[in-house]
C-alpha cells in the first residue's frame, strides 16, 4: 500500500471561496492574447471600485480611449493581463466593457492580481486532472467527485481538529478482449470487446475539505505516475 500526505497552508484573501469552480462556469468571452478570463472562476463576480477618473480602452494596449469611468464607480472584473483589467460597468456615456489600468481600481485585496493568477493556474491544473479522471493532494471533495464520480464508501468525522472525511473508490479500467464468432456467411471472425475490470481500490482522505492523503488500498490504481500535488484552494 502506498500512502502520501499533504501538509500545506490554505492561502487566504478577502473574497469568497473558489473551491471546485470549473471551466463550465467560465465566461465565453474571447479575450485577447496574453490575457485570461476571470469570469466563472469565482462563485460570485469580483467587483472593483474606480479610484480616480479612469480612461477605458478597447484593448490592453491603452490606445484610443473610448470613454471613462467616474471616481467611485463600481465595475465587474471580466479578464486581466499583467497590468490591465477588462471590466464591465457604467461609464459616463453608458454601460460598457473595456480595459483599464490596474492602478486605476481599488480592491479589498492588495494582492488581487497575484492571487487571481495563482487561481487561474490552479483551475487549469484541476480541470486537466478531472478530464483524465485523476486525483491529487490539494483538491477539494467536490473536485475529486467531479473526477472519480460517486464514491463506493464515505466516512465523515468531526473533532476538535476540524472535519475529517474519507472517500473510498473501486477503480476500473476497460480491458480489451478478443472473441471469436461467425459472421452472416458462416466465416470465423474475431471481434475485440472491452470489459470493465477492477484494477484496485483507492482511499482519499480530506482535512477541512482538502485532500490530505491518498492511499492505494488494493492494487496500483494510481499507476506509475504516482500522486500529484496542486495548491490548496484559494479563499477570496
C-alpha positions in Angstrom: 0.0 0.0 0.0 1.2 3.5 -0.8 0.1 6.5 1.2 1.0 10.1 0.6 0.3 13.1 2.8 -0.2 16.8 2.2 0.9 19.4 4.7 0.2 22.8 3.1 -1.3 26.1 4.3 -4.5 27.3 2.7 -3.9 30.7 1.0 -6.2 33.4 2.2 -7.6 36.5 0.6 -10.7 38.6 1.4 -13.2 37.3 -1.0 -15.5 34.2 -1.3 -14.4 30.6 -1.6 -13.5 29.5 -5.1 -13.1 25.8 -4.4 -14.3 23.4 -7.1 -15.1 26.0 -9.7 -14.7 24.5 -13.2 -14.4 25.8 -16.7 -18.1 25.1 -17.5 -18.9 28.3 -15.4 -16.3 30.4 -17.2 -17.1 33.3 -19.5 -17.1 32.5 -23.2 -15.6 36.0 -23.8 -12.9 35.8 -26.5 -10.2 37.7 -24.6 -7.1 39.0 -26.4 -3.8 37.1 -26.5 -1.8 37.4 -23.2 -4.9 37.8 -21.1 -7.2 35.3 -19.4 -10.8 35.3 -18.4 -11.7 35.8 -14.7 -15.5 35.3 -15.0 -16.6 31.9 -13.7 -13.5 31.2 -11.7 -15.2 32.5 -8.5 -18.7 31.8 -7.2 -19.6 35.5 -7.3 -18.4 38.2 -9.6 -15.4 40.3 -8.4 -16.5 43.9 -8.1 -13.9 46.7 -8.0 -14.1 50.4 -7.4 -12.7 53.1 -9.7 -10.1 55.1 -7.8 -9.9 58.2 -9.9 -11.2 59.3 -13.3 -10.2 56.3 -15.4 -10.0 56.1 -19.2 -11.4 53.0 -20.7 -9.7 51.4 -23.8 -10.7 48.8 -26.4 -7.6 46.8 -25.8 -5.0 46.4 -23.0 -2.5 48.4 -25.1 -4.2 51.6 -23.7 -4.6 53.2 -27.1 -7.6 55.3 -28.2 -9.8 55.7 -25.1 -13.5 55.0 -25.7 -14.6 56.9 -22.6 -14.0 57.0 -18.9 -15.3 55.8 -15.6 -16.1 58.3 -12.9 -14.4 58.1 -9.5 -16.2 55.7 -7.2 -17.9 53.8 -10.0 -18.3 50.1 -9.4 -17.2 47.7 -12.1 -17.2 43.9 -12.6 -13.9 42.2 -13.4 -14.1 40.2 -16.6 -10.5 39.5 -17.6 -6.9 40.6 -16.9 -3.3 40.9 -18.2 -0.2 41.7 -16.2 -1.1 45.4 -15.9 -4.7 45.7 -17.1 -8.2 44.7 -16.1 -11.1 44.2 -18.5 -14.1 45.4 -16.7 -17.8 45.9 -17.3 -19.8 48.7 -15.8 -21.5 52.1 -16.3 -19.1 54.7 -17.7 -20.0 58.4 -18.1 -21.6 57.6 -21.5 -23.4 54.4 -20.7 -22.9 50.7 -20.0 -19.6 49.5 -21.5 -16.9 46.8 -21.3 -13.3 47.8 -21.8 -9.7 47.8 -20.4 -8.5 50.0 -17.5 -5.1 50.1 -15.8 -4.8 48.0 -12.7 -3.7 51.1 -10.8 -7.0 52.8 -11.6 -9.1 50.5 -9.4 -9.4 49.7 -5.7 -9.7 46.2 -4.3 -10.2 44.8 -0.8 -7.3 42.5 -1.6 -4.0 44.3 -2.2 -2.7 41.1 -3.9 -5.7 40.6 -6.1 -3.8 40.3 -9.4 -1.2 37.8 -8.0 -3.9 35.7 -6.3 -6.0 35.6 -9.5 -3.0 34.3 -11.4 -2.5 31.6 -8.9 -6.2 30.7 -9.0 -6.1 30.6 -12.8 -3.1 28.2 -12.9 -4.7 26.0 -10.2 -8.0 25.9 -12.1 -6.3 24.8 -15.3 -4.4 22.0 -13.5 -7.5 20.8 -11.7 -9.5 20.7 -14.9 -6.8 18.6 -16.5 -6.9 16.2 -13.6 -10.7 15.9 -13.9 -10.5 15.4 -17.6 -8.1 12.5 -17.1 -10.0 11.1 -14.1 -7.1 11.6 -11.7 -6.9 13.0 -8.2 -4.2 15.0 -6.4 -3.3 16.2 -3.0 -4.8 19.7 -2.5 -8.0 19.0 -4.4 -11.4 19.5 -2.7 -14.1 16.9 -2.2 -16.2 18.4 -5.0 -13.3 18.3 -7.4 -12.4 14.7 -6.5 -16.0 13.6 -7.1 -16.1 15.5 -10.3 -13.1 13.4 -11.4 -13.9 10.0 -10.0 -17.6 10.1 -9.5 -19.7 8.9 -6.6 -17.5 7.1 -4.0 -18.1 3.4 -3.1 -18.0 4.4 0.6 -17.9 7.6 2.5 -16.9 8.3 6.2 -17.1 11.6 8.0 -15.7 12.5 11.4 -15.7 15.9 13.2 -13.4 16.6 16.1 -11.6 19.5 17.8 -9.1 19.5 14.9 -11.7 20.0 12.3 -13.7 17.9 9.8 -12.1 14.7 8.5 -13.6 12.9 5.6 -12.7 9.7 3.7 -13.9 8.6 0.3 -13.2 5.1 -1.0 -13.3 4.2 -4.7 -13.1 1.0 -6.7 -11.1 1.9 -9.7 -11.9 0.2 -13.0 -10.2 0.0 -16.4 -11.6 -1.1 -19.8 -9.5 -4.1 -20.8 -9.7 -5.4 -24.5 -10.7 -9.0 -25.0 -10.8 -10.9 -28.3 -13.8 -13.1 -29.0 -14.3 -15.5 -31.9 -17.6 -16.0 -33.7 -19.1 -16.5 -37.2 -20.4 -13.8 -39.5 -23.6 -14.0 -41.6 -21.7 -16.2 -44.1 -20.5 -18.7 -41.5 -16.9 -17.4 -41.6 -14.9 -17.3 -38.4 -14.3 -13.7 -37.4 -12.6 -12.1 -34.4 -14.1 -9.2 -32.5 -12.4 -7.0 -29.9 -14.7 -6.1 -27.0 -13.8 -4.0 -23.9 -14.6 -5.4 -20.4 -14.7 -3.3 -17.3 -12.2 -4.8 -14.8 -11.4 -3.6 -11.3 -7.7 -2.7 -11.0 -7.6 -1.6 -7.5 -9.2 0.5 -4.7 -8.3 4.0 -3.6 -8.8 5.8 -0.3 -8.9 9.6 -0.4 -8.8 11.4 3.0 -9.7 15.1 3.5 -9.0 17.6 6.2 -11.4 20.5 6.1 -12.4 19.6 2.6 -8.9 19.5 1.2 -7.2 16.2 0.1 -4.6 15.4 2.8 -3.8 11.8 2.0 -4.3 9.3 -0.9 -3.8 5.6 -0.2 -3.8 2.7 -2.6 -5.6 0.1 -0.5 -5.6 -2.6 -3.3 -3.6 -2.9 -6.5 -2.0 0.1 -8.2 -4.8 2.4 -9.4 -2.5 5.4 -9.4 -0.3 3.8 -12.0 3.4 4.6 -12.5 2.9 8.3 -12.2 2.2 8.3 -8.5 0.4 11.1 -6.7 0.3 14.7 -8.0 0.0 17.8 -5.9 -1.9 21.0 -6.6 -2.0 24.1 -4.4 -4.8 24.1 -1.8 -7.9 26.1 -2.8 -7.7 29.9 -2.6 -10.3 31.7 -0.4 -11.4 35.1 -1.6 
